[in-house]
Amino acid sequence: MDFKLLINLSLVLLLLGLPSRSFAGRDLNLVATNYPPFYADSLPEQGGVAQVVKEAFKRQGYNASVKFYPFARAALLVKTGQADGIIGLWYRKEREQWAHYSAPIQAVQIVFYKRKDNPLRFSQLSELKPFTIGIGRGYANPPEIAATGLTTEEGNSDEMNLKKLFLKRIDLVLIGHNLAQYLIKKNQSEYADTFEQVGDPIATEVFHLGVSLAITDQSTLIDEFNKGLESMGQDGRLEAILSQYPQIQSAVDPIEKIRTQAHP
């Protein structure tokens, strides 16, 4: 087959909406915020969730790469179309103004951690009003936190918040269960037998891929990603990757099912 005939065939297939090797996909520039053990620039394969995203796209003919930024910067890159999408986006209705959400990838339970030498206990969130809670800067925190009027203090990272808790500068940290376990293990020499979870999970969040609404092929990318993700679920590959992240039992429905809005 000569070159001219190949070009003509590719154009015909494109017009018919059929796949062609020449138009099978493109290089994708994705962003994320370090959130180990699920995804981080220092992890093998950049973490399991990042691995899932890249593999799902690869199955559909796309080559995806991931760069890591603080969340506010990553979100801005997606909003302006400088990045094609963001990994690990939790659902909030207002984010639908700049991101097209994929199918769910992985759930994570959000919990409170405290120092073991602090006798703090609670049965209702309102009982935490006298205390200062460390939260991540720019994170979509459970709306109950703001609705209850709790005192919060932002940190640039979850690791920084744990350090502040260690130094007794704050009373509690709001953090993902798996993330807390990872950070404590990472700093075991310093944090050994220092922290513990208090209370039941306050929320269940779900990681999604959020594709920028500022790019022209956003609907196509979401469809292609969802197809790749579905195929990974069908052949067991998804479970093989994500089974490394044990979950804890929670009676709280995922926030995305409640379809509520985040509070500042």
DOSESE-398541 format. One record per residue: residue number from 1; residue in three letters; chain; y, x, z of N, C-alpha, C in turn. Coordinates in pm, 1 decimal, m for minus. Atoms other than C-alpha are relative to their C-alpha. Example, Ala and Ser with C-alpha at 12.3 -4.5 7.8 and 13.67 -1.06 7.14 Angstrom:
<nodes>
kolvex:lumse:badren:nnorth:neast:nup:canorth:caeast:caup:cnorth:ceast:cup
1:ALA:A:m119.0:89.0:0.0:m450.0:1230.0:780.0:120.0:90.0:0.0 .
2:SER:A:m119.0:m82.0:m6.0:m106.0:1367.0:714.0:109.0:m77.0:73.0 .
</nodes>
This chain:
<nodes>
kolvex:lumse:badren:nnorth:neast:nup:canorth:caeast:caup:cnorth:ceast:cup
1:MET:A:m120.0:85.4:0.0:0.0:0.0:0.0:124.6:88.6:0.0 .
2:ASP:A:m116.5:m87.5:6.0:330.9:157.1:m108.7:107.1:m44.8:98.9 .
3:PHE:A:m101.0:24.1:m104.0:636.9:172.8:113.9:79.4:m126.9:m27.0 .
4:LYS:A:m80.1:117.8:33.6:833.4:m95.6:m73.3:m76.3:m128.2:29.5 .
5:LEU:A:81.0:118.4:m26.7:546.0:m342.6:m48.8:m13.5:m24.1:149.4 .
6:LEU:A:10.2:13.3:m144.7:510.4:m271.1:323.4:126.5:m60.6:59.5 .
7:ILE:A:m126.8:55.2:m48.7:878.8:m343.4:382.3:10.4:m147.8:m33.4 .
8:ASN:A:m6.9:140.6:41.2:860.2:m667.0:185.7:m93.7:m86.4:84.1 .
9:LEU:A:95.2:75.1:m81.6:551.0:m777.5:379.0:52.7:m20.1:140.8 .
10:SER:A:m55.6:11.1:m135.3:719.4:m704.3:712.0:110.8:m103.2:6.3 .
11:LEU:A:m108.3:98.3:3.3:1023.2:m909.7:608.6:m54.6:m140.5:m9.4 .
12:VAL:A:60.9:132.5:12.1:804.1:m1202.3:507.5:m57.8:m45.1:132.4 .
13:LEU:A:57.9:35.1:m129.2:616.3:m1191.1:835.8:107.0:m33.3:102.4 .
14:LEU:A:m110.1:26.4:m92.7:944.6:m1177.7:1028.1:58.8:m138.1:m23.3 .
15:LEU:A:m56.8:130.4:32.5:1080.8:m1480.9:843.9:m93.7:m112.7:39.4 .
16:LEU:A:97.9:101.7:m36.5:759.2:m1670.2:911.6:m22.6:m8.1:150.5 .
17:GLY:A:17.8:m1.8:m145.3:778.0:m1581.5:1279.3:m132.3:58.5:41.4 .
18:LEU:A:127.7:m59.7:m31.3:451.9:m1386.1:1263.1:19.7:144.7:43.0 .
19:PRO:A:m16.3:m136.3:m48.6:396.8:m1052.8:1437.9:m26.5:102.4:m108.1 .
20:SER:A:19.8:m113.5:89.0:424.0:m728.3:1242.4:8.9:125.7:82.0 .
21:ARG:A:m1.8:m123.5:m75.6:357.6:m378.2:1365.4:140.6:59.4:3.7 .
22:SER:A:m135.0:m55.0:4.8:711.3:m284.2:1256.7:93.1:m69.2:97.3 .
23:PHE:A:m87.2:78.6:m88.1:856.9:m557.5:1483.4:m74.4:m41.7:126.8 .
24:ALA:A:85.0:38.2:m112.1:597.0:m558.7:1760.0:74.0:3.7:132.6 .
25:GLY:A:m72.5:m10.2:m126.0:848.8:m468.2:2028.5:108.4:104.7:m11.4 .
26:ARG:A:m104.2:m102.7:m2.0:1123.3:m232.4:2131.5:m3.2:68.8:134.4 .
27:ASP:A:m11.3:m68.6:m128.6:1204.8:12.0:2405.8:87.4:m83.3:93.8 .
28:LEU:A:m71.3:81.7:m97.6:1315.6:m172.6:2718.4:50.6:86.5:114.7 .
29:ASN:A:m61.2:m71.9:m111.6:1551.0:m35.6:2982.6:10.1:m94.3:119.6 .
30:LEU:A:3.1:84.1:m119.0:1472.5:m192.6:3319.3:56.8:76.2:119.4 .
31:VAL:A:m53.0:m60.2:m122.2:1628.4:m131.3:3659.6:m69.9:m62.0:120.1 .
32:ALA:A:57.4:49.4:m124.6:1512.7:m175.4:4016.5:68.4:71.8:115.5 .
33:THR:A:m46.7:m63.8:m122.9:1606.1:m91.7:4373.9:m122.3:49.8:75.6 .
34:ASN:A:114.8:m53.0:m73.6:1375.8:128.8:4580.0:m44.9:m99.2:107.1 .
35:TYR:A:55.6:95.2:m95.1:1151.6:m111.2:4771.1:m148.9:32.7:18.0 .
36:PRO:A:139.4:m39.8:m18.6:836.6:78.6:4869.8:m70.0:m90.3:102.2 .
37:PRO:A:91.2:m66.5:92.4:545.8:37.2:4869.5:m14.8:m70.7:m134.4 .
38:PHE:A:16.3:77.8:122.4:593.5:m216.0:4587.9:55.0:72.1:m123.2 .
39:TYR:A:m57.9:m76.0:110.4:826.0:m9.2:4368.5:106.4:94.8:54.7 .
40:ALA:A:m96.1:m103.0:m40.2:1027.4:310.7:4412.0:m16.4:117.7:m94.4 .
41:ASP:A:5.5:m111.0:95.0:1112.9:614.1:4204.2:m89.9:113.8:46.0 .
42:SER:A:80.9:m109.2:m53.1:911.0:843.8:4433.4:m149.0:m31.5:3.9 .
43:LEU:A:140.3:41.7:m9.9:583.7:647.9:4413.7:m77.1:30.6:m128.9 .
44:PRO:A:81.4:m12.5:120.7:294.4:713.3:4174.3:13.1:m125.5:m86.6 .
45:GLU:A:m20.2:112.0:93.5:347.3:494.0:3865.7:122.8:m84.1:36.1 .
46:GLN:A:m119.7:69.0:m50.0:675.9:395.5:4038.7:m35.1:m124.3:82.7 .
47:GLY:A:44.1:110.9:m84.5:473.5:155.8:4256.0:m74.6:m105.7:m78.2 .
48:GLY:A:87.1:97.7:64.1:231.3:m125.6:4185.4:71.6:m108.4:m76.9 .
49:VAL:A:m70.9:108.5:68.8:482.9:m395.2:4094.8:64.6:51.6:m128.1 .
50:ALA:A:m56.8:m60.9:121.1:662.6:m164.6:3851.8:m109.5:26.5:m102.4 .
51:GLN:A:112.5:m25.7:88.6:324.9:m68.9:3708.3:m43.5:m128.3:m70.5 .
52:VAL:A:36.0:129.4:59.3:241.4:m436.2:3652.9:97.4:m38.0:m110.1 .
53:VAL:A:m101.6:38.1:97.7:569.3:m498.5:3472.3:m14.0:82.7:m127.5 .
54:LYS:A:10.6:m86.9:117.5:531.6:m198.0:3242.8:m127.1:m28.6:m79.0 .
55:GLU:A:125.6:25.6:69.9:169.2:m275.9:3164.6:0.3:m135.3:m70.0 .
56:ALA:A:m7.9:132.0:63.6:236.8:m644.1:3095.0:77.3:8.4:m131.0 .
57:PHE:A:m77.3:m17.8:122.9:501.4:m544.6:2842.1:m77.3:83.9:m103.0 .
58:LYS:A:75.2:m85.6:91.8:279.8:m272.9:2693.3:m105.7:m79.5:m75.0 .
59:ARG:A:100.9:83.7:64.6:10.7:m531.0:2621.5:59.3:m83.1:m114.0 .
60:GLN:A:m67.4:78.9:103.5:268.2:m714.4:2410.4:74.2:88.6:m100.1 .
61:GLY:A:m58.3:m90.8:97.3:382.5:m403.9:2223.6:135.5:57.3:36.4 .
62:TYR:A:m129.7:m51.3:m44.0:688.1:m308.1:2432.6:m19.7:122.9:87.6 .
63:ASN:A:m0.1:m118.2:m84.8:761.1:25.6:2595.8:114.5:m13.0:100.7 .
64:ALA:A:m101.4:21.6:m103.6:943.4:m31.8:2925.9:12.3:121.6:89.7 .
65:SER:A:m27.8:m106.4:m95.8:1105.5:237.1:3138.6:87.9:m56.9:111.1 .
66:VAL:A:m70.1:52.5:m117.5:1254.0:188.8:3485.7:85.0:109.0:64.1 .
67:LYS:A:m88.6:m87.2:m76.7:1553.4:352.1:3655.0:40.7:m73.2:127.6 .
68:PHE:A:m25.3:58.4:m131.1:1643.1:298.6:4018.7:144.9:19.8:44.3 .
69:TYR:A:m138.7:1.2:m46.0:1984.3:208.7:4162.1:9.6:m85.8:126.2 .
70:PRO:A:m28.1:99.9:m105.0:2129.9:38.1:4470.8:8.5:m138.5:m63.7 .
71:PHE:A:13.6:132.4:60.8:2090.8:m336.6:4423.2:127.5:m47.1:m70.0 .
72:ALA:A:m124.8:48.7:60.1:2458.0:m413.5:4355.0:22.3:63.0:m138.1 .
73:ARG:A:m15.2:m68.4:127.8:2467.8:m152.9:4078.3:m103.1:m49.1:m101.7 .
74:ALA:A:105.2:48.1:89.2:2135.7:m264.8:3931.3:31.7:m139.6:m52.8 .
75:ALA:A:m33.8:136.5:41.7:2248.8:m627.8:3926.3:114.4:0.0:m101.0 .
76:LEU:A:m113.3:m7.9:92.2:2574.9:m534.0:3753.5:m46.0:44.2:m138.8 .
77:LEU:A:51.3:m47.1:128.8:2386.6:m347.8:3479.6:m71.6:m112.6:m75.2 .
78:VAL:A:68.3:113.8:63.2:2178.0:m659.2:3415.6:100.9:m106.3:m42.2 .
79:LYS:A:m100.8:101.8:31.1:2475.3:m895.6:3427.8:77.5:33.3:m127.1 .
80:THR:A:m79.8:m42.3:115.2:2658.9:m691.7:3164.8:m84.7:35.3:m122.1 .
81:GLY:A:86.7:m29.3:112.9:2356.5:m639.3:2941.2:m23.7:147.3:m24.0 .
82:GLN:A:25.2:m143.1:14.2:2350.6:m263.1:2996.6:m144.5:34.8:35.4 .
83:ALA:A:142.9:m10.2:m25.7:1996.1:m308.4:3128.0:m64.6:m130.4:m46.7 .
84:ASP:A:68.4:118.3:51.3:1740.3:m547.1:2982.5:m50.3:m91.3:110.7 .
85:GLY:A:51.6:83.5:m107.3:1609.2:m664.3:3315.2:m12.0:76.8:130.1 .
86:ILE:A:12.2:m57.8:m134.1:1554.7:m602.1:3685.3:m133.8:m40.8:59.6 .
87:ILE:A:130.0:23.7:m61.4:1223.0:m571.6:3866.9:17.8:m42.0:145.3 .
88:GLY:A:2.1:39.8:m140.5:1161.4:m752.7:4194.3:107.7:m97.3:40.4 .
89:LEU:A:m109.1:92.8:m31.4:1430.2:m1020.6:4171.4:m53.8:m122.2:73.8 .
90:TRP:A:36.0:119.4:m75.7:1396.6:m1287.6:4440.6:79.3:m118.5:m53.3 .
91:TYR:A:m67.8:117.5:55.7:1483.1:m1640.7:4339.8:116.3:m46.7:87.3 .
92:ARG:A:m113.8:72.7:m54.1:1827.1:m1777.0:4417.4:65.0:m72.1:m117.4 .
93:LYS:A:m50.4:82.4:109.4:1981.1:m2054.6:4212.5:119.0:63.3:m70.3 .
94:GLU:A:m118.4:m57.3:62.4:2310.3:m1874.6:4154.9:m32.5:119.0:m89.3 .
95:ARG:A:38.9:m112.5:85.3:2125.5:m1579.7:4003.5:m45.5:m45.7:m139.1 .
96:GLU:A:35.4:52.3:131.6:2016.6:m1805.0:3719.0:118.1:6.4:m96.6 .
97:GLN:A:m117.5:m14.8:86.5:2370.5:m1755.5:3586.9:m2.1:132.1:m76.8 .
98:TRP:A:3.6:m129.0:70.0:2283.0:m1399.8:3484.8:m139.9:54.4:m25.2 .
99:ALA:A:137.0:m48.5:19.3:1904.0:m1366.2:3490.5:m93.8:m113.6:m36.5 .
100:HIS:A:106.9:91.2:39.0:1613.8:m1542.9:3322.2:m124.5:43.7:77.1 .
101:TYR:A:110.4:m35.8:m88.0:1327.0:m1551.4:3572.5:m135.2:m7.9:m70.9 .
102:SER:A:137.0:m0.1:50.3:970.9:m1460.9:3480.9:m89.1:m82.0:92.6 .
103:ALA:A:100.2:55.8:m90.4:654.9:m1606.0:3628.0:m8.7:87.0:124.8 .
104:PRO:A:11.0:m79.2:m123.9:586.0:m1492.8:3987.8:m93.2:119.5:m18.1 .
105:ILE:A:82.8:m120.2:6.1:445.3:m1143.3:4031.3:m71.1:24.6:132.5 .
106:GLN:A:55.9:m37.4:m130.3:394.2:m1079.1:4403.9:84.8:m60.8:110.9 .
107:ALA:A:m70.1:55.5:m115.8:483.0:m1246.8:4733.0:14.4:106.6:108.3 .
108:VAL:A:m19.5:m88.7:m114.2:618.7:m1068.8:5038.9:58.8:m81.1:114.8 .
109:GLN:A:m48.6:72.3:m117.6:675.7:m1197.2:5391.3:114.7:77.7:64.8 .
110:ILE:A:m118.2:m58.3:m64.3:1013.2:m1135.4:5555.2:m7.7:m26.5:150.0 .
111:VAL:A:21.7:9.6:m144.6:997.5:m1064.3:5927.8:111.2:72.6:75.4 .
112:PHE:A:m88.1:m76.2:m88.3:1198.5:m934.9:6222.8:m80.3:112.1:65.7 .
113:TYR:A:56.9:m109.7:m77.8:1124.2:m596.2:6376.4:97.5:36.9:110.9 .
114:LYS:A:m79.5:m43.8:m114.3:1244.3:m473.9:6715.3:m65.8:122.1:61.8 .
115:ARG:A:60.2:m107.9:m78.2:1188.0:m183.1:6949.1:m97.8:m59.6:101.0 .
116:LYS:A:98.8:49.2:m95.5:881.8:m223.5:7169.5:53.6:m3.6:142.2 .
117:ASP:A:m53.3:m0.5:m135.7:1086.0:m140.4:7478.7:106.6:m107.5:21.3 .
118:ASN:A:m92.1:113.4:m11.6:1308.3:m441.7:7409.7:m83.3:m126.1:23.4 .
119:PRO:A:83.5:116.8:m31.4:1158.6:m754.5:7576.5:36.2:m125.0:m80.4 .
120:LEU:A:m49.2:114.1:76.9:1331.6:m980.7:7322.6:m113.9:m85.8:m55.4 .
121:ARG:A:90.6:98.6:58.2:1136.1:m1294.9:7231.3:82.8:m121.4:m38.9 .
122:PHE:A:m73.9:120.9:37.7:1247.0:m1613.3:7056.7:m94.9:m101.3:m62.0 .
123:SER:A:76.7:107.9:64.1:1113.8:m1948.7:6941.2:85.2:m73.1:m103.0 .
124:GLN:A:m92.7:57.5:96.0:1424.6:m2064.7:6752.6:102.4:106.1:m40.5 .
125:LEU:A:m95.2:m98.8:49.0:1664.7:m1864.7:6537.8:129.4:m0.8:80.4 .
126:SER:A:m125.8:9.3:m75.0:1960.8:m1990.7:6742.5:m2.8:86.8:125.1 .
127:GLU:A:12.1:m84.2:m117.9:1826.9:m1787.0:7035.0:36.5:145.5:m28.9 .
128:LEU:A:m32.5:m137.3:38.3:1911.4:m1470.1:6838.9:150.5:22.8:m15.2 .
129:LYS:A:m145.2:m14.0:16.8:2287.7:m1534.2:6836.7:61.5:114.8:80.1 .
130:PRO:A:m61.8:m111.1:m74.3:2360.9:m1273.5:7109.6:m30.6:137.9:m57.9 .
131:PHE:A:49.7:m128.6:46.9:2192.8:m1000.2:6904.9:52.7:34.3:m139.4 .
132:THR:A:m43.6:m48.2:130.6:2289.4:m788.5:6604.5:m121.7:32.5:m84.9 .
133:ILE:A:115.0:m12.3:89.7:2050.5:m798.4:6308.9:37.6:86.0:m119.6 .
134:GLY:A:m22.0:m84.9:115.6:2033.9:m524.6:6047.9:m57.2:m63.3:m125.8 .
135:ILE:A:43.2:55.2:127.5:2015.4:m653.5:5690.1:36.2:98.0:m111.9 .
136:GLY:A:m28.7:m86.7:113.4:2017.2:m485.0:5349.4:126.2:m43.6:m73.0 .
137:ARG:A:m123.7:29.6:72.0:2348.4:m461.9:5165.2:m31.1:m58.9:m138.0 .
138:GLY:A:19.7:63.9:128.6:2351.9:m704.1:4872.5:m129.1:m77.9:m12.9 .
139:TYR:A:127.5:70.2:7.1:2009.9:m849.3:4955.6:21.5:m151.6:8.1 .
140:ALA:A:0.3:146.1:m12.6:1937.8:m1220.0:4918.6:m77.3:m35.6:126.3 .
141:ASN:A:66.5:27.6:m126.7:1865.0:m1295.7:5281.2:m33.7:m147.8:13.4 .
142:PRO:A:33.4:141.0:m20.5:1697.7:m1617.8:5395.8:124.0:m78.4:41.1 .
143:PRO:A:m123.1:74.9:m27.6:1970.5:m1884.9:5402.1:13.8:m44.4:144.3 .
144:GLU:A:m6.4:41.6:m140.2:1878.9:m1978.5:5758.3:79.5:98.7:85.6 .
145:ILE:A:m72.3:m101.6:m77.6:2034.4:m1652.6:5878.0:148.2:m35.4:8.8 .
146:ALA:A:m142.1:36.0:1.4:2385.4:m1753.0:5770.5:21.8:m138.9:57.6 .
147:ALA:A:m15.6:138.2:m46.7:2331.1:m2121.8:5845.1:m1.4:m8.5:151.9 .
148:THR:A:8.7:0.2:m146.1:2248.4:m2041.4:6207.3:116.1:74.9:63.5 .
149:GLY:A:m114.9:m74.1:m52.1:2555.2:m1819.1:6241.8:m37.8:125.9:74.3 .
150:LEU:A:43.9:m121.9:m67.1:2365.1:m1506.3:6341.1:89.1:118.1:m36.7 .
151:THR:A:m79.7:m119.9:22.4:2542.6:m1173.7:6372.7:m82.0:102.8:m77.1 .
152:THR:A:72.4:m96.7:83.2:2439.4:m933.3:6097.2:86.2:123.6:m26.2 .
153:GLU:A:m68.0:m124.8:34.7:2525.0:m576.0:6008.5:m72.1:60.5:m119.7 .
154:GLU:A:61.3:m49.0:122.4:2465.4:m445.2:5657.3:m25.6:149.9:6.6 .
155:GLY:A:31.7:m140.9:16.3:2294.9:m115.5:5589.5:m25.7:27.5:m146.6 .
156:ASN:A:18.8:m34.4:141.0:2270.0:69.3:5259.5:m145.6:m0.5:m42.1 .
157:SER:A:142.2:2.4:31.1:1891.2:69.4:5283.5:m77.2:m50.1:121.0 .
158:ASP:A:86.0:42.4:m110.8:1604.6:m66.1:5490.2:m35.4:118.8:88.4 .
159:GLU:A:30.2:m120.3:m76.9:1525.3:288.8:5595.3:114.6:32.1:96.4 .
160:MET:A:m115.7:m22.3:m85.8:1878.5:324.1:5731.5:1.9:m100.8:115.3 .
161:ASN:A:2.3:101.8:m104.8:1841.7:m2.2:5922.7:m103.0:32.8:107.5 .
162:LEU:A:100.1:m39.2:m99.2:1521.2:118.1:6088.4:50.1:116.0:85.9 .
163:LYS:A:m55.8:m112.6:m75.3:1699.6:437.3:6186.8:100.8:m50.1:103.7 .
164:LYS:A:m97.1:57.5:m93.1:1980.2:233.7:6344.6:m70.4:m73.3:114.2 .
165:LEU:A:78.0:66.7:m103.8:1720.5:28.3:6530.8:m60.4:103.8:94.8 .
166:PHE:A:56.8:m108.3:m80.1:1555.5:348.4:6650.9:104.2:55.4:97.6 .
167:LEU:A:m108.5:m53.9:m81.7:1893.2:468.0:6782.9:65.1:m105.8:88.5 .
168:LYS:A:m47.6:112.6:m81.5:1954.0:128.1:6950.1:142.2:m43.2:m36.3 .
169:ARG:A:m131.2:44.2:45.8:2265.3:60.8:6743.1:m1.6:m146.6:m42.3 .
170:ILE:A:19.7:141.3:28.9:2125.4:m278.3:6642.7:m121.8:m46.5:78.9 .
171:ASP:A:108.1:54.8:m82.0:1876.7:m512.5:6811.0:m123.8:m37.2:m80.7 .
172:LEU:A:109.4:46.0:85.7:1664.9:m632.4:6518.6:24.3:47.4:m142.2 .
173:VAL:A:m10.0:m26.2:143.3:1592.5:m553.9:6156.2:m72.6:m111.2:m73.1 .
174:LEU:A:63.2:97.7:88.4:1520.9:m818.3:5893.5:m55.6:78.0:m118.8 .
175:ILE:A:62.7:m91.7:94.8:1269.9:m657.6:5658.7:m131.1:m57.8:m52.1 .
176:GLY:A:129.6:39.1:53.3:969.4:m712.1:5435.4:m112.4:62.4:81.0 .
177:HIS:A:111.8:m46.6:m82.6:640.7:m679.9:5623.1:m60.0:129.6:m53.9 .
178:ASN:A:63.2:m118.8:57.6:482.5:m428.6:5383.4:94.7:119.1:m1.0 .
179:LEU:A:m99.9:m106.6:1.0:804.6:m230.0:5356.3:12.9:63.1:138.5 .
180:ALA:A:m10.2:m52.8:m136.5:832.1:m196.5:5734.8:m119.6:89.0:32.0 .
181:GLN:A:119.6:m78.6:m26.2:472.4:m75.4:5759.4:4.4:134.7:m72.9 .
182:TYR:A:m9.7:m122.6:79.8:534.9:179.2:5482.7:97.0:99.7:63.7 .
183:LEU:A:m102.2:m89.0:m54.7:852.7:320.1:5639.0:m40.9:56.5:135.6 .
184:ILE:A:45.6:m47.5:m130.9:700.3:343.2:5986.3:m106.5:107.5:m17.7 .
185:LYS:A:104.8:m99.2:26.7:397.0:527.7:5849.8:59.2:127.5:m57.9 .
186:LYS:A:m65.0:m115.3:62.4:620.0:755.9:5642.6:67.3:88.2:105.6 .
187:ASN:A:m70.6:m72.4:m105.8:812.3:854.3:5957.7:m77.8:m7.5:131.9 .
188:GLN:A:86.8:21.8:m115.4:517.1:838.2:6194.1:29.9:94.8:115.8 .
189:SER:A:m26.6:m95.7:m107.4:610.2:1151.3:6387.7:119.0:m42.3:85.8 .
190:GLU:A:m119.6:42.6:m72.0:942.7:994.6:6482.6:m13.9:m142.1:54.5 .
191:TYR:A:3.2:142.3:m33.7:858.7:624.0:6493.2:m130.3:m45.2:66.6 .
192:ALA:A:130.1:37.2:m56.4:507.9:632.6:6643.7:16.7:m86.6:125.3 .
193:ASP:A:2.6:92.4:m115.3:458.6:336.4:6880.0:139.6:m40.1:46.8 .
194:THR:A:m138.0:33.6:m35.2:830.1:251.4:6864.9:36.5:m143.6:m34.9 .
195:PHE:A:m41.6:131.4:50.0:860.0:m73.9:6665.9:m116.0:m99.5:0.6 .
196:GLU:A:98.7:105.7:15.9:682.7:m407.0:6648.3:66.2:m123.3:m60.4 .
197:GLN:A:m48.5:127.1:53.6:716.6:m735.4:6465.5:18.9:m98.3:114.7 .
198:VAL:A:m21.8:103.8:m99.4:860.8:m1019.3:6669.1:14.0:m134.1:m70.8 .
199:GLY:A:m4.3:132.3:61.2:804.0:m1384.9:6583.3:m82.3:m6.6:m127.2 .
200:ASP:A:69.9:22.3:126.5:641.8:m1533.5:6275.6:91.4:35.5:m116.3 .
201:PRO:A:m85.9:m24.9:116.8:763.3:m1457.7:5922.0:106.9:m107.4:m13.4 .
202:ILE:A:m110.1:95.0:15.0:1102.2:m1617.1:5865.0:6.5:m54.9:m141.9 .
203:ALA:A:m6.1:43.9:139.5:1058.9:m1643.5:5488.4:m109.9:68.3:m80.0 .
204:THR:A:86.6:m61.7:99.4:826.4:m1576.0:5198.6:79.4:9.6:m129.3 .
205:GLU:A:m70.5:m23.3:125.5:997.5:m1420.9:4899.0:m101.5:36.2:m108.0 .
206:VAL:A:89.4:m28.2:112.1:848.3:m1368.2:4554.2:70.7:91.0:m99.6 .
207:PHE:A:m54.5:m90.0:101.4:906.7:m1078.3:4316.5:m16.0:m61.1:m138.8 .
208:HIS:A:0.4:39.7:140.5:997.7:m1173.0:3959.9:60.3:112.9:m81.9 .
209:LEU:A:m82.6:m75.7:92.6:1118.8:m988.3:3656.1:117.0:m89.8:m36.5 .
210:GLY:A:m118.1:74.5:42.4:1475.5:m1100.7:3587.2:55.4:63.2:m125.9 .
211:VAL:A:m49.3:m52.7:127.5:1577.7:m1056.3:3222.6:144.5:m42.3:m19.7 .
212:SER:A:m143.3:24.3:16.4:1947.2:m1029.7:3140.2:28.1:m113.1:m98.3 .
213:LEU:A:m44.3:105.8:91.1:2105.9:m1341.1:2990.4:102.4:52.4:m100.0 .
214:ALA:A:m100.7:m57.8:88.7:2353.0:m1106.2:2819.7:m61.4:64.2:m124.6 .
215:ILE:A:64.1:m57.8:118.2:2093.7:m980.9:2568.0:m53.2:m112.2:m88.3 .
216:THR:A:30.7:107.4:95.9:2004.4:m1175.9:2253.7:m145.7:m44.6:2.5 .
217:ASP:A:142.6:35.6:6.1:1625.7:m1166.4:2287.6:m58.6:m29.2:137.8 .
218:GLN:A:47.5:21.1:m136.2:1602.6:m1264.5:2654.9:m113.8:m101.7:8.4 .
219:SER:A:107.2:99.5:m3.9:1387.4:m1572.9:2590.6:m130.9:57.8:m52.4 .
220:THR:A:119.5:m63.1:56.5:1147.9:m1373.1:2375.8:m62.3:96.4:99.9 .
221:LEU:A:51.5:m97.0:m95.5:1117.8:m1099.9:2639.3:m71.4:m68.5:116.7 .
222:ILE:A:65.6:72.5:m109.0:1036.8:m1349.7:2913.6:m133.4:m55.7:m46.2 .
223:ASP:A:125.1:55.4:52.5:775.0:m1521.0:2696.3:m105.2:109.0:m16.4 .
224:GLU:A:93.9:m109.1:22.8:616.4:m1189.6:2601.1:m50.3:57.6:132.7 .
225:PHE:A:41.0:m51.5:m130.2:615.8:m1064.1:2959.1:m97.9:m95.1:67.6 .
226:ASN:A:88.1:97.9:m64.4:461.8:m1385.2:3090.4:m138.8:m1.0:m63.7 .
227:LYS:A:129.8:m6.0:67.9:187.1:m1362.3:2827.6:m78.1:123.7:44.4 .
228:GLY:A:65.8:m121.6:m45.2:112.0:m1004.1:2924.4:m47.1:m11.9:143.5 .
229:LEU:A:35.5:19.5:m140.6:112.3:m1093.9:3294.4:m120.0:m92.8:12.5 .
230:GLU:A:111.6:94.4:m3.4:m120.6:m1387.1:3232.0:m130.7:67.9:m41.8 .
231:SER:A:121.2:m68.9:44.9:m365.6:m1166.5:3044.2:m50.8:96.0:106.2 .
232:MET:A:39.7:m89.1:m108.9:m364.6:m918.6:3332.7:m67.0:m78.4:112.2 .
233:GLY:A:62.6:85.0:m100.3:m447.6:m1204.3:3567.1:m138.6:m43.8:m42.4 .
234:GLN:A:127.5:48.8:50.5:m730.8:m1323.8:3347.9:m108.8:106.2:1.8 .
235:ASP:A:103.3:m104.2:4.8:m906.9:m988.7:3317.0:m13.6:78.0:131.3 .
236:GLY:A:14.7:m61.2:m131.7:m862.1:m890.5:3683.6:87.0:121.0:24.8 .
237:ARG:A:m82.5:m119.3:m15.2:m618.0:m608.4:3624.4:112.5:m22.1:101.8 .
238:LEU:A:m109.6:31.2:m91.9:m336.5:m780.5:3818.1:m47.0:10.2:144.6 .
239:GLU:A:54.3:m4.0:m135.5:m550.9:m824.1:4127.9:m35.7:143.0:39.5 .
240:ALA:A:38.8:m137.9:m28.9:m677.7:m466.6:4101.4:120.1:82.9:43.7 .
241:ILE:A:m120.2:m76.4:m34.6:m322.5:m332.7:4120.1:64.0:m51.1:128.9 .
242:LEU:A:m75.9:57.0:m111.9:m170.8:m571.1:4374.7:m80.7:m16.4:128.3 .
243:SER:A:82.5:15.1:m119.8:m464.8:m583.6:4616.5:29.9:107.1:104.7 .
244:GLN:A:m35.9:m105.7:m95.2:m324.6:m267.1:4777.4:107.4:m44.9:99.2 .
245:TYR:A:m107.3:49.0:m86.4:m54.7:m481.0:4942.3:m48.2:m120.7:79.9 .
246:PRO:A:49.4:112.9:m78.9:m217.4:m693.7:5215.5:115.0:m85.5:51.2 .
247:GLN:A:m102.1:93.0:m46.4:m19.1:m1002.5:5307.4:m37.5:m53.7:138.1 .
248:ILE:A:26.4:64.6:m128.1:15.5:m1172.2:5644.1:16.4:m150.3:m17.3 .
249:GLN:A:m4.4:144.8:9.9:m34.8:m1541.3:5699.1:138.5:m52.7:35.8 .
250:SER:A:m130.6:58.3:m25.1:282.5:m1746.6:5680.5:m4.1:m148.2:m31.9 .
251:ALA:A:m7.6:143.8:22.5:344.2:m2118.4:5714.5:124.9:m38.0:m77.5 .
252:VAL:A:m126.4:24.5:68.7:675.3:m2080.6:5530.3:m21.7:1.0:m150.7 .
253:ASP:A:10.9:4.8:145.4:684.1:m2192.2:5166.6:91.2:104.0:m63.2 .
254:PRO:A:m90.7:m91.1:70.9:825.0:m1943.1:4916.9:135.1:m64.5:m25.2 .
255:ILE:A:m135.3:52.7:15.5:1201.3:m1982.0:4890.6:20.1:m60.6:m137.7 .
256:GLU:A:m18.8:52.5:134.5:1174.4:m2040.6:4517.1:m48.2:m143.6:m13.1 .
257:LYS:A:46.3:138.1:5.0:981.7:m2361.1:4581.2:100.0:m94.4:63.6 .
258:ILE:A:m102.4:82.0:m64.7:1259.7:m2485.2:4806.8:120.2:m14.3:m92.3 .
259:ARG:A:m110.2:m0.1:96.8:1507.0:m2400.7:4526.1:134.4:m8.2:69.4 .
260:THR:A:m124.4:0.5:m76.1:1782.5:m2328.7:4773.4:90.1:114.5:m43.2 .
261:GLN:A:m95.4:m104.0:34.9:2089.4:m2114.1:4737.0:14.5:99.1:114.9 .
262:ALA:A:m24.7:m101.6:m101.7:2153.7:m1789.8:4917.0:142.6:m13.9:52.2 .
263:HIS:A:m135.8:m2.0:m57.7:2450.5:m1758.7:5146.7:51.7:142.1:m3.6 .
264:PRO:A:m55.0:m136.5:0.8:2686.5:m1461.9:5131.7:m40.5:77.5:124.2 .
</nodes>
